[in-house]
Amino acid sequence: MSRVKLWLMQIRLPFLVLTPVSVFLGISVVVYELPVSVLDLDRGPLHIALAFIGALLSHIAVNVFNEYFDYKSGVDFRTRRTPFSGGSGVLTEGLLNPRSVYALGIVCVLVIIGIGAYFFTRHGALIIPLGIVGLLNVYFYTTVFTRSPLLCAIAPGLGFGPLMVMGTYFALTGTYSLASGLASLVPFFLVSNLLLLNQFPDVEADASANRRHLPIAVGRRRSAEVYTALVAAAYVSLVVPALVGVLPYMSLLGLLTLPLGFAAVKGALRYYDQIDNLIPVLGRNVLLVLLCPLLMAIGIVVS
């Protein structure tokens, strides 16, 4: 297997598609709120590129740190790997040097800090809270946040929701807005749900490493009920901003995913303790997480 393919496996390339969806949602709100094209803004194309690179490197860093720390703790030697959980297997099979993987994560963080420093010089100190929370989220998710059911539940959605969506909006405008904040709630709930459901196959392995995420703390059945509540919360977060006029009605294009959401909820409630049957549900959940904010963003742009 080529080194390039190994590194693409290590960074979990197929999962990186979530990043452009979140960035696009942030851009869509800028397009909706400002009367000029986003490309006509001061250094608009450059800022779009930097926002995307920063978000993508954050996602890559989370993935490689997760793989590295799971390898060091031994978790990935005990997990049952699925197409959606359990790691890539690159480190456990000895295909890459763990130190090189960790070094990649550090390089990503350094570049992210550099991008943040650029936006600090352009827009000022309002970026600092976003940057600090983002860096803590990237580095400490696996080693610290997974030991707290609440932090573990919030952190993934925070990263791909408020941090990426509002971060993109800030990169282009130098400020924050109610619309970008409300729009970010949809990926916030959906991505937290993505990680929640993906933890179901790993309960026993994660518990052996002293982790305490929600399926460990309250069990798979109650976690499936939480999953259901978060899907509902995502759709409420989609509908309310349109009803109150903060976002256009075309943002409700995301409601086209309702049948997919219903199928995912039905599967989670039925197969929460049957991992073989749950795997297709994990796939439907991934589609839901990608398509709902994407359709929402398309609706905002064309409105």
Residue pairs with C-beta under 8 A, 6 or more apart in sequence:
1 95
6 90
6 95
6 96
7 96
9 88
9 89
9 90
10 63
10 64
10 67
10 88
10 90
10 91
10 96
10 101
10 104
11 60
11 63
11 64
11 104
12 63
12 88
15 59
15 63
16 56
16 59
16 60
16 63
17 290
18 59
18 160
18 191
18 289
18 290
19 52
19 55
19 56
19 58
19 59
19 160
19 164
20 52
20 56
21 187
21 290
21 293
21 294
21 297
22 55
22 160
22 161
22 164
22 165
22 168
22 187
22 293
23 51
23 52
23 55
23 164
23 165
23 168
24 294
24 297
25 165
25 168
25 183
25 184
25 186
25 187
25 293
25 294
25 296
25 297
25 300
26 51
26 164
26 165
26 166
26 167
26 168
26 169
26 172
26 180
26 183
26 184
27 38
27 48
27 168
27 172
27 297
28 183
28 296
28 297
28 298
28 300
28 301
29 165
29 169
29 177
29 179
29 180
29 183
29 247
29 300
30 38
30 41
30 168
30 169
30 172
30 173
30 180
31 37
31 38
31 300
31 301
32 179
32 247
32 248
32 300
32 301
32 303
33 177
33 179
34 41
34 173
37 44
38 44
38 48
38 172
39 45
41 47
41 172
41 173
43 122
44 172
47 119
47 122
47 171
47 172
48 168
48 171
48 172
50 115
50 118
50 119
50 171
51 167
51 168
51 171
51 172
52 168
53 111
53 115
54 111
54 112
54 115
54 116
54 167
54 171
55 164
55 167
55 168
57 108
57 109
57 111
57 112
58 108
58 112
58 134
58 138
58 159
58 163
58 164
59 159
60 104
60 105
60 108
61 104
61 105
61 108
61 109
61 112
61 138
61 139
62 137
62 138
62 141
62 159
64 101
64 102
64 104
64 105
64 108
65 102
65 105
65 138
65 139
65 141
65 142
66 87
66 141
66 142
67 76
67 87
67 88
67 90
67 91
67 101
68 91
68 98
68 101
68 102
68 105
69 142
69 143
70 76
70 79
70 87
70 142
71 87
71 91
71 92
71 98
72 98
73 209
74 208
74 209
75 202
75 205
75 206
75 208
75 209
75 211
76 86
76 87
76 89
76 91
76 92
77 92
78 204
78 205
78 208
79 85
79 86
79 87
79 201
79 202
79 205
79 206
80 86
80 201
80 202
80 205
80 275
81 87
81 89
82 201
82 275
82 279
82 282
83 279
83 282
83 283
84 198
84 279
84 282
84 283
84 286
85 198
85 199
85 200
85 201
85 202
85 282
86 201
86 202
90 96
90 101
91 98
91 101
105 139
109 135
109 138
109 139
112 134
112 135
112 138
113 131
113 135
116 127
116 131
119 127
119 170
119 171
120 127
120 128
122 174
123 170
123 171
123 174
123 175
124 174
126 170
126 174
126 175
126 176
127 170
130 163
130 166
130 167
130 170
133 158
133 163
134 159
134 163
134 167
137 145
137 155
137 158
137 159
137 163
138 159
141 152
141 155
141 156
144 151
145 151
145 152
145 155
146 152
146 206
146 211
146 212
146 213
147 210
147 211
147 212
148 212
149 212
149 213
149 214
149 216
149 217
149 218
152 195
152 211
152 212
152 213
152 214
153 192
153 196
153 213
153 214
153 226
154 192
155 192
156 191
156 192
156 194
156 195
157 187
157 188
157 189
157 190
157 191
157 192
157 193
158 188
158 192
159 191
160 187
160 188
160 191
161 184
161 185
161 186
161 187
161 188
161 189
161 191
162 181
162 184
162 185
162 188
164 184
164 187
165 180
165 183
165 184
165 187
166 176
166 180
166 181
166 184
169 176
169 177
169 180
170 176
178 246
179 241
179 246
179 247
182 237
182 240
182 241
182 246
182 247
183 241
183 247
183 251
183 296
183 300
185 234
185 237
186 234
186 237
186 238
186 254
186 292
186 293
186 296
187 289
187 293
188 237
189 230
189 231
189 233
189 234
189 237
190 230
190 231
190 234
190 288
190 289
190 292
190 293
191 289
192 230
193 227
193 230
193 231
193 234
193 285
193 289
194 285
194 286
194 289
196 213
196 214
196 215
196 223
196 226
196 227
196 230
197 227
197 268
197 278
197 281
197 282
197 285
198 282
199 206
199 213
199 214
199 215
199 223
200 215
200 220
200 223
200 272
200 275
200 278
201 275
201 278
201 279
203 215
203 216
203 220
206 213
206 216
207 216
214 223
214 226
215 223
218 226
220 272
220 273
221 272
221 273
223 272
224 268
224 269
224 272
225 269
227 265
227 268
228 265
228 268
228 269
231 261
231 264
231 265
231 288
234 261
234 292
235 255
235 258
235 261
238 251
238 252
238 254
238 255
238 292
238 296
239 252
239 255
241 247
241 251
242 248
242 249
242 251
242 252
247 300
248 299
248 300
248 303
249 303
250 299
250 300
250 302
250 303
251 296
251 299
251 300
251 303
252 296
252 299
253 295
253 296
253 298
253 299
254 291
254 292
254 293
254 295
254 296
254 299
256 291
256 295
257 288
257 291
257 292
257 295
260 284
260 287
260 288
260 291
261 288
261 292
263 284
264 281
264 284
264 285
264 288
267 277
267 278
267 280
267 281
267 284
268 278
268 281
268 285
270 277
271 277
271 278
271 281
272 278
